[in-house]
Amino acid sequence: MNLDDIKSPLPPRRSNWDTKETTTAPLAAANPTPVVENTTVSSNALPLTDNNQAKKKINFAKYLPILGIVIVVPLIILVVSKLLLPAIGGKASKEVTLIYWGMWEDSAVLRSIFDEFEANNPGVTINYVQNQSTNYRTRLSGRLAKSGEEDVPDLFRIHSSWMPMFKQYLAQVPNTTVTQIQLETDYYEAYKKDLKQGNSFYGVPLMYDQLALFYNKDIFESAQKSPPRTWWGLRETAKELTVRDEAGRIKVAGVGMGTVENVDHYSDILGLMMKQNNVDLYAGDAANKTKLEAILTFYSLFKTQDKVWDESLAQSTVQFANGKLAMYFGPSWRVFNLNDMNSSLRFEVTGVPQLPTVDGLPESKVESGEIDGQLTNDQWSTYWFEGVNNKSANQDMAWKLLAFMSEKENLEKFYTAASQIRAFGEIYPRKSMAESVTANAKAKYFVLGADNGGSWYLSSRTFDEGLNDDMSKYFGDAINSLLNNTGQDVGVLITPLQNGINQQVTKYKLTRKLSE
């Protein structure tokens, strides 16, 4: 497996990853062909011709009723067969091809759902196109800008953090669809923060995901340690579990934190800590500046002071897969990566560390549970959703398809089909289906606390070459500057970081706060 496979936002699907189109012909409508009985006219009704006499003049008016029957009846039959019978049988008045741009799922996973929808809607064909992640955001934007041309998608999958970059292309979810699928009541609150503006939703989620903490069972059992509950506990546990050789080089790292280039999902980790600490990146006042400085400093301590991680180590995902990392942060699809990379790796997943909600409590006693210190329950959401092209002529049918896919039984079919090729399917977006997810020990912590999930524009592995990548780079540059200039006042780094943030805020007209 190459590094691109390891870093992919979902694991190899054991299928061809090249962009492809899958087109299934619509089922033939069961329209009986009307049978027209032959009309036999008696020879006595026709004027006879006497060969020995001059031909008699034919009275055409006499035969007009018969001609009317001959001409009008076939026309009536044609109208009935083409218009009335299809309507009675449920056939669309015209052929509709829905172009659906997806990403992570192979068409085989979705085919049974598409087949059923096409069978229920004769005349509709779903042309599903599985896209590669490389340049996907820019390719999709370019295609959507060409409204009216062929091969422009009617519906498509995008990341929740891409809303500011796609708002101009997204149709509002019809109120009838919102009510039908219970988008307001049966979906996690995170969706309302990300996908709803004003009174309107701009997309329908078919899955959910958030950051979780992975830990190596062998390392923890050998040290008789329990997974940490707080950031203080994470730091202390990481120090205890780090193993070095005689020269001081790290053999087993405590946690994948502290650097930028070789820590997968570092921007998500920073975003999570800022969310828990109620940082307002729009404010720029002294209080928020102090919070931001504290988070950047805390993150860097795992390398500079605690020395539980450094730049010499492999990517955090690879290090964990090799059994050389005690704790690692990642979203749910990393479970599949790790299983593929090392099927014998013994690991578990738990919730991300939290902060005490009361200041001044002894951190060790809060961590151990000796003091019943209440903790935050903030999660970092990172998921994809389906949008509909607001220039599409097939919007009604696109929403109908998404409503169909959102039905509980179809989400279950989707999950089951995906589970045939990996540990579990895409996590259900509905609250009412959470129990079946929490029954899976590897999946449960990617949905627990989802109602307290939230995000900002620091989501990793979206490959957007835009908002997320640019924003993450500003934070990465700040961390690297802090690491490369030991002893430097961290406050000096805040000004260029804030300037970079402000540029993105202006460019994309950002208003949603990270702390929401």
ChimeraX attribute file (.defattr): number of C-alpha atoms within 10 A of each C-alpha:
attribute: neighborCount
match mode: 1-to-1
recipient: residues
	/A:1	8
	/A:2	6
	/A:3	9
	/A:4	9
	/A:5	13
	/A:6	20
	/A:7	16
	/A:8	18
	/A:9	20
	/A:10	20
	/A:11	19
	/A:12	20
	/A:13	15
	/A:14	9
	/A:15	10
	/A:16	10
	/A:17	16
	/A:18	10
	/A:19	13
	/A:20	16
	/A:21	16
	/A:22	16
	/A:23	15
	/A:24	16
	/A:25	15
	/A:26	18
	/A:27	15
	/A:28	10
	/A:29	16
	/A:30	11
	/A:31	13
	/A:32	9
	/A:33	10
	/A:34	11
	/A:35	7
	/A:36	9
	/A:37	6
	/A:38	6
	/A:39	9
	/A:40	6
	/A:41	9
	/A:42	7
	/A:43	8
	/A:44	7
	/A:45	8
	/A:46	10
	/A:47	12
	/A:48	10
	/A:49	10
	/A:50	9
	/A:51	7
	/A:52	6
	/A:53	7
	/A:54	8
	/A:55	11
	/A:56	10
	/A:57	7
	/A:58	10
	/A:59	9
	/A:60	8
	/A:61	8
	/A:62	9
	/A:63	12
	/A:64	11
	/A:65	9
	/A:66	12
	/A:67	12
	/A:68	10
	/A:69	12
	/A:70	12
	/A:71	10
	/A:72	12
	/A:73	12
	/A:74	13
	/A:75	12
	/A:76	11
	/A:77	16
	/A:78	14
	/A:79	12
	/A:80	14
	/A:81	16
	/A:82	13
	/A:83	14
	/A:84	14
	/A:85	17
	/A:86	19
	/A:87	13
	/A:88	9
	/A:89	13
	/A:90	13
	/A:91	22
	/A:92	15
	/A:93	13
	/A:94	9
	/A:95	11
	/A:96	17
	/A:97	19
	/A:98	23
	/A:99	24
	/A:100	24
	/A:101	24
	/A:102	21
	/A:103	22
	/A:104	18
	/A:105	19
	/A:106	21
	/A:107	20
	/A:108	13
	/A:109	20
	/A:110	18
	/A:111	17
	/A:112	15
	/A:113	18
	/A:114	22
	/A:115	17
	/A:116	12
	/A:117	18
	/A:118	19
	/A:119	17
	/A:120	13
	/A:121	20
	/A:122	23
	/A:123	21
	/A:124	23
	/A:125	22
	/A:126	23
	/A:127	22
	/A:128	25
	/A:129	22
	/A:130	21
	/A:131	22
	/A:132	15
	/A:133	18
	/A:134	12
	/A:135	12
	/A:136	18
	/A:137	20
	/A:138	15
	/A:139	11
	/A:140	18
	/A:141	13
	/A:142	12
	/A:143	14
	/A:144	23
	/A:145	13
	/A:146	12
	/A:147	17
	/A:148	11
	/A:149	9
	/A:150	9
	/A:151	14
	/A:152	21
	/A:153	22
	/A:154	24
	/A:155	27
	/A:156	21
	/A:157	22
	/A:158	24
	/A:159	18
	/A:160	25
	/A:161	23
	/A:162	20
	/A:163	21
	/A:164	16
	/A:165	17
	/A:166	17
	/A:167	13
	/A:168	12
	/A:169	19
	/A:170	20
	/A:171	20
	/A:172	19
	/A:173	19
	/A:174	15
	/A:175	12
	/A:176	11
	/A:177	15
	/A:178	17
	/A:179	11
	/A:180	13
	/A:181	20
	/A:182	14
	/A:183	22
	/A:184	14
	/A:185	13
	/A:186	13
	/A:187	22
	/A:188	23
	/A:189	17
	/A:190	22
	/A:191	25
	/A:192	17
	/A:193	17
	/A:194	21
	/A:195	19
	/A:196	17
	/A:197	12
	/A:198	5
	/A:199	8
	/A:200	15
	/A:201	23
	/A:202	22
	/A:203	28
	/A:204	27
	/A:205	24
	/A:206	22
	/A:207	18
	/A:208	23
	/A:209	23
	/A:210	24
	/A:211	24
	/A:212	25
	/A:213	20
	/A:214	26
	/A:215	25
	/A:216	21
	/A:217	21
	/A:218	14
	/A:219	21
	/A:220	17
	/A:221	10
	/A:222	9
	/A:223	12
	/A:224	9
	/A:225	13
	/A:226	13
	/A:227	21
	/A:228	23
	/A:229	20
	/A:230	22
	/A:231	18
	/A:232	18
	/A:233	20
	/A:234	19
	/A:235	19
	/A:236	15
	/A:237	21
	/A:238	25
	/A:239	18
	/A:240	13
	/A:241	21
	/A:242	21
	/A:243	17
	/A:244	14
	/A:245	9
	/A:246	6
	/A:247	6
	/A:248	9
	/A:249	16
	/A:250	20
	/A:251	15
	/A:252	22
	/A:253	29
	/A:254	29
	/A:255	29
	/A:256	29
	/A:257	29
	/A:258	28
	/A:259	22
	/A:260	23
	/A:261	14
	/A:262	21
	/A:263	24
	/A:264	22
	/A:265	25
	/A:266	26
	/A:267	23
	/A:268	26
	/A:269	23
	/A:270	21
	/A:271	26
	/A:272	27
	/A:273	25
	/A:274	21
	/A:275	22
	/A:276	20
	/A:277	20
	/A:278	16
	/A:279	23
	/A:280	19
	/A:281	18
	/A:282	16
	/A:283	12
	/A:284	17
	/A:285	10
	/A:286	9
	/A:287	11
	/A:288	18
	/A:289	18
	/A:290	15
	/A:291	16
	/A:292	24
	/A:293	16
	/A:294	15
	/A:295	17
	/A:296	22
	/A:297	17
	/A:298	19
	/A:299	18
	/A:300	21
	/A:301	19
	/A:302	22
	/A:303	19
	/A:304	19
	/A:305	10
	/A:306	16
	/A:307	20
	/A:308	28
	/A:309	30
	/A:310	20
	/A:311	13
	/A:312	9
	/A:313	19
	/A:314	15
	/A:315	18
	/A:316	26
	/A:317	23
	/A:318	21
	/A:319	20
	/A:320	26
	/A:321	23
	/A:322	16
	/A:323	20
	/A:324	22
	/A:325	30
	/A:326	24
	/A:327	29
	/A:328	24
	/A:329	26
	/A:330	23
	/A:331	23
	/A:332	27
	/A:333	19
	/A:334	19
	/A:335	22
	/A:336	19
	/A:337	23
	/A:338	21
	/A:339	17
	/A:340	17
	/A:341	17
	/A:342	14
	/A:343	11
	/A:344	12
	/A:345	17
	/A:346	15
	/A:347	21
	/A:348	16
	/A:349	24
	/A:350	21
	/A:351	23
	/A:352	27
	/A:353	23
	/A:354	24
	/A:355	22
	/A:356	22
	/A:357	14
	/A:358	10
	/A:359	9
	/A:360	7
	/A:361	13
	/A:362	12
	/A:363	18
	/A:364	14
	/A:365	12
	/A:366	20
	/A:367	22
	/A:368	14
	/A:369	12
	/A:370	10
	/A:371	13
	/A:372	12
	/A:373	18
	/A:374	13
	/A:375	16
	/A:376	16
	/A:377	19
	/A:378	22
	/A:379	29
	/A:380	28
	/A:381	27
	/A:382	25
	/A:383	22
	/A:384	21
	/A:385	19
	/A:386	22
	/A:387	31
	/A:388	26
	/A:389	22
	/A:390	18
	/A:391	18
	/A:392	20
	/A:393	14
	/A:394	18
	/A:395	19
	/A:396	11
	/A:397	16
	/A:398	23
	/A:399	23
	/A:400	14
	/A:401	19
	/A:402	20
	/A:403	18
	/A:404	19
	/A:405	22
	/A:406	24
	/A:407	16
	/A:408	16
	/A:409	11
	/A:410	17
	/A:411	23
	/A:412	19
	/A:413	18
	/A:414	23
	/A:415	19
	/A:416	16
	/A:417	18
	/A:418	20
	/A:419	14
	/A:420	11
	/A:421	14
	/A:422	19
	/A:423	14
	/A:424	20
	/A:425	23
	/A:426	22
	/A:427	23
	/A:428	26
	/A:429	25
	/A:430	22
	/A:431	15
	/A:432	13
	/A:433	16
	/A:434	16
	/A:435	13
	/A:436	13
	/A:437	20
	/A:438	15
	/A:439	10
	/A:440	12
	/A:441	12
	/A:442	18
	/A:443	26
	/A:444	21
	/A:445	23
	/A:446	28
	/A:447	27
	/A:448	20
	/A:449	16
	/A:450	25
	/A:451	17
	/A:452	16
	/A:453	25
	/A:454	25
	/A:455	26
	/A:456	22
	/A:457	25
	/A:458	26
	/A:459	28
	/A:460	19
	/A:461	18
	/A:462	25
	/A:463	19
	/A:464	22
	/A:465	13
	/A:466	16
	/A:467	22
	/A:468	21
	/A:469	18
	/A:470	17
	/A:471	22
	/A:472	24
	/A:473	17
	/A:474	16
	/A:475	25
	/A:476	20
	/A:477	15
	/A:478	21
	/A:479	20
	/A:480	15
	/A:481	15
	/A:482	20
	/A:483	19
	/A:484	11
	/A:485	10
	/A:486	10
	/A:487	8
	/A:488	12
	/A:489	11
	/A:490	20
	/A:491	12
	/A:492	13
	/A:493	18
	/A:494	19
	/A:495	14
	/A:496	14
	/A:497	17
	/A:498	17
	/A:499	13
	/A:500	16
	/A:501	19
	/A:502	17
	/A:503	12
	/A:504	17
	/A:505	17
	/A:506	10
	/A:507	12
	/A:508	12
	/A:509	12
	/A:510	14
	/A:511	10
	/A:512	16
	/A:513	18
	/A:514	20
	/A:515	18
	/A:516	16
